């Protein structure tokens, strides 16, 4: 692609034109450059570059990020080193020149910023820019813009700057949850020493209302330049996952890759955190103290691919797969049932289920010594209905106690 040294390469897939747009920082002058390549079905391991080595920004810059923003466009954002503000530029495919053309620059209103990141809302054709305001106690800021115009005249039309965090913050990452249309931001809260998340609701062409930040994980985190967080949308599962670096339970000097499932609501700015997992551990010697460098979804195989540095093995490159299982039940027949909840629960709570071989005492009015069947609507009866999807629930050993028997089998 180039015959000179580069830093911080970033890439985005233009699904409209089936091209991969690549941007990087040129080491000799810290300028931003870009090009593109066309994916090939050949089995070769290398890709021929199809574009030119173009100028993206002709002055010193840092902290480059990029994403696809629909309709043959990609957007790059970075920090301008000479004025320390956030700048974005749209790259649009031009069929006449067979290359990407760039728009004029659009700058943030603040100087002394860091850690810009950008995301795209396909439903509203809006772009979301987040960054840290170093001049104002490292607060987290966000701007929303709706794209108008085409080619070199494309304009993100950013609205007012909104604060998403009043804490001393670092490493914000942003993503739009296509399922609910909500904007999710995760960031490292330096004051608390842990990772936080916050949800926003888009409105109009360039407005957003932010909710209250919540802690993702109570374990101490890490957010230096190598240890940024990641947000990944798994289209095959309609869910968002956060990946971040945090200490092991009980503290200690080792940090590990962890993930958490993030659930948003279409009706408010709430954020539900669940399924917090360690993806690396010292106990099994897979990846110790890993620092993530890239997190990518594989929606065909329902996997998340993690790439990074293994601190526990001479800082060598490391790779790991995380399998995302479906939330769909595998109890496919009407006569199948899992068991009984041990108490009353409301929707969304974690429940304990008693199954085969246990006693359930949440029923009443049972006839001792009688067999009971569970019907498709969850009720139990002493009469097995012919042809109905019913399974043997168990044997009543008290007026309110049932011995669960053969929950997945026909009664005889």
N, C-alpha and C positions, 0 to 999 in steps of 0.2 A: 504493500500500500504506500509506503514511504521509504526513503533512503536516509532518514535521519531519526534521532531518538525522540520518542514520544512518551507522554505520561497520561494517566487517568483516561484511557479510552472508554467511551460509552457508545451504546448502540440501541437502535429502535427499529422494529419491523414495520415498514409501511405496507400494511395488508391490502391497501387499495391497488398498489402497483407491484406488489410482491417483490419488494426491495428492502435490503437492510442498510439503513443509514448509520454511518459511523462518524463520531466526532472525537477529537483528542486535543490535548495540550502539547504544543511543540516545545521541546525542552530548551532550545537555543534562545528563544525570546518569550516564552510563556504565552504565545498567541494561540488562539483556538482555530483549528482546521477541521474540515469535514470532507467526506466522500461517501460512496455507496457501493454495494455489491448486489448482484442478482443471484438468488439461491439456485443451485443446480441439483438435479436428481442423480448426478453421477456419483460413483462410490469414492471418488478422490477425497483426500482429507483437506486439501487446500481449496480456497475460493479465489477465482480471478476477480480482481477489482474492475468495476465497469465505469466508475466515475472518475472525476478529476480531483486533484488535491486542492480543494477550494478554501478560501479564507472564510472563517466563521466570525472571528473577531480579531482585529488587527492591533491589539495592545495586550498588555500583561493581564492575565486572568487566572482564576483558580476555582476549585470546587464545581467542576462541570457535571451536569446531569442532563438527561434527555428522555423524551417519551414520544410516542405516536399520538397525534391529536386529530385523527380522522381525515377523510377526503384527500389522501395523498400528501398529508402534511406531517412534519415532525417539529417539535419545539425543543430547543436547547436552552438551558439557563446556567448561569455562572456568576461568580463574584468578580467584579472589576477591581483589579488590584490598586489602580491609581486613585479611585474615589471610594472604594469599598462599598459599592451598592450592588443590588441584584439586577441582572440584566437578562432579558429573554430575546430570542430571535426565532422566527418561524421559517422553516425550510419547506418549500412547496415544489412538487414535481412539475417540471415544465416540458411538455411533450415536444415543443419545437426545438429546444436546445438539447433534449434528452439528458437533462441534468436537473439538479435541485437548485432553485433560486432562493435567495434569502431576502427577508424583509428588512426594513430599518430596525434599529434597536428600540426596545421599550424598557425603560429603567424603573426601578422602584423609587419611591419618593424619599426613602431614607438612605443616608450614608452609614458607614460602619455596620454592615450586616455580614452574616456568614451563613453557611449551610443552606443554600437555596435548594428547593426540590419542586418538581412540577408534575401534575397529573391532569387527566382529561376526563370530562363528563360527556360521554357520547350522546346521551339523551338530550342535553341542552346545547351541545356544541360549545361547551365552556372549558376554559383552562383554569387550573388552580395553582397558584404560586405560594409556597410557604418559605419562610426564612427566619433567622434569629436576628433580632435587633440589638446588636452589640452596644449601641449608644444609649440604650434605655434598659439597663439591667438584664440584658439577654432575654427579654421577653420574646415569645413566639408570635409571629405575625402571619396573616394570610390575606391574599387578594384573589378575586375571581374576575375573569373576563370572558366575554362572549366574542368569538371570532367573526369578523366581517371582512369582506373583500377577498380577493384571490391573488395568487402569485406574489409579486413583490409588494402588493398593496394589502396583504392580509394583516389584520390588526386585532390584537386580543382585547382591546377596550377594557382594561382593568378598572374595577370599581374601587371603593374606599378600602383602605387598609383596616383590617379587623384583628384584634388580639385574641389568640387562642390559648395563651399561657402567660400568666403574670409571674411565674416562677423563673428562676435562673435556669435556662433551658439550653439544650444542645441537640444536634442531629435530628431535626424533624424530618419525617417521611410521610408522604400523603398519597392517598388512593381513594377513588370513588367506588363504593360498593354498588355494582349494577343492579343487584337484587332490590335494594331499597332506595337507591339514588342518593344515599348519604355520603358525605365526605368524612373519611377517617384519617386522623393524624396520630402518629405515635412519636414520642420524643423522649430524650433522656432528661429527667428532672434533676439537675445538679443539686438543688437544695435538699431534696429527699434522698438522692442517691439511688433512685429506682426509675424504671421505665413507666411512662404514663401514656394514656390514650385519651382522645377527645373526638367528639362527633359534631358535624355541622350540617345544617339544612340549607340547601341552595334555593334561591328564589329570584324571580325576575331574570334579568340578563347578566347581572354581575354582583349580586348580593348574597350574603351568607350569614346565618345566625349560628353561633357556636354554643355548644353545651358546656357542661362542667367537666373538667378533666378528672379522670379516675386512674388509680394505680393499676398497672397491668400485673405486676408481680412484686411481692413484698421483699424478695431477695435483692440484695445490693446489685446494681447493674454496673455497666461500663459503657462509656460513650465517646471514646477518643476517636481519632481519625480513621483507625482501622476497624472500629467496632460499631459501626452504624447499625440501626435497626432496619428491618425490611417488612414491607406489606405485600402480600401475594393474594390475588383473587383466583380461586379454583373454580373455573366456569363449570366443570363437570359435576361439582358438588354444591355450587351456589353458596360458597362460604369464603371468608377472608381469614388468613393466617398472618400473625405477626411473628417475626423471628428477631431475637435480640440476644445480648450477652449478659449473663447474670451469674452470681456466685452459687456454689452448691448450698444445699440446705444445711444450716448450722454454721455458715461462714467459711473461713479458710481463704487461702490465697489463690485457689484455682477458680477460674471462670469457665462457664460452659455455654454452649448454644442451647437456647430454650425456645419453645414455640408456644403460642396461645391462639386459640380460636376466638375471633372477634365477631360478635353478632350485633347488628344494628336493627333498629325498628323504623318502619316507615311512618310511624305516628309521632315520634319524639326524637330527642337527641341522646337517648340512653345508649350505653355501651355495655354489653355483657361479655365477660371474659370467662372462658372455660377451656378444658382440655390442656392445661399447662403441662408441658412435657420437657424432659431433658433429652436433647438429641445427641449429646456427647457426654462421656462419663469416664472417670479415671478407673472405675471398677472393672470395665470390660476392655480397656485399652484400645478402644476404637478411635476416638478423637478426644484428646485431653486439652482443655483450654483453647478450643478452636475460636478463631476470629473470622466471621463470615465476610466474604468478598462479593458473593453473588447468590441470589436465591431466585430460582426459576420454576414455574409450574409446568408439569407434564400432564395435560388434561386427558390424554389418551390412556395412559397407564395409571392415572390418579396418584401421581407422585409429585413431591416437591424435591427439587434438586438443589443441594447446597454445596457451594465451593468456597474454600477459604484457606486459612493458614493454621497449621497444627502447632500450637505453642508447645505442646508436649513432645514433639518429635522434630526438633531442630528447625521449627518454623517452616517445614516442608508444606507444599501444596496438599490440600486434603479435599475429599469429596464424600458426600453422604446422600442417601436417599431417605425420604420420609414418605411412607405410604399413607394415603388419606382414604379411610374406609367410608363406605356409604352409610348414611343414617337410615336407609330403608330397611325395614324389618325383613328377616329371612323366614319368618313364620308365615308361609304363603297359603296354607290351607285354613279353611274356616274352623276346623276342629283343633287347630294348634293354639296353645296358649302357654305363656311363660310361667305364670304363677300368680301369687297374691302380694300386693303391697302390705307391708307390716303395719302401716297406719295410713291416715288420710293425708294426701298431698295436694298441693295446688300446681297448676301448669308451670313447668319450667324448673321445679325443684328436683334435686337429686333424690331418688327413691331407693329403698332397700326392698328387693323382691324375694319372697320366700317361694321356693320351688320344691321339686320332688323330694320326699322324705322329711319335710318340715311340717310343723303344725301351724295353722292359721287360726287366730282367735278374734278376727274382726267381723265374723258373721254372727248371726243370732237366729234363734228359733229352729235349731237343727234337731233332728230326731236321732238320738244316740243309736249307733249300730246300723244306720242306713247309709247306703251309697248315694253320692250326689254327683250330678253331671253339670258341667259348665256349658252354657249356650253361647251362641255367637254374640249376644248383646251383653255378656258378662254376668248374667244371673245364673243361679244354681237351682237345680231341681232334682227331685228324687225319681223322676220319670224320664227315661231315655226316649226321646222322640224319634220315631222311625224316619230315616232319611234326613234328619236335621244334622247340621254340623255341630256335634256335641262330643266332648271328651270326658272321660271319667275324672271328676274333680278330686274325689277322695272319699274317705270314710269318716263319718261323724263319730268322734270319741267323747263328745260333750255337747251340751246345748249351744255352745258358742265356739266349739273347737273342732276343726277338721284336719284329719291326717291326709296330707296331699299325696296322691297316688297316681302314677302314670299320667302326668299332665300332657303328654304328647302321644297317647295311644288310645285305641278304641277299647271300650269296656266289653267284658264278656261275662 
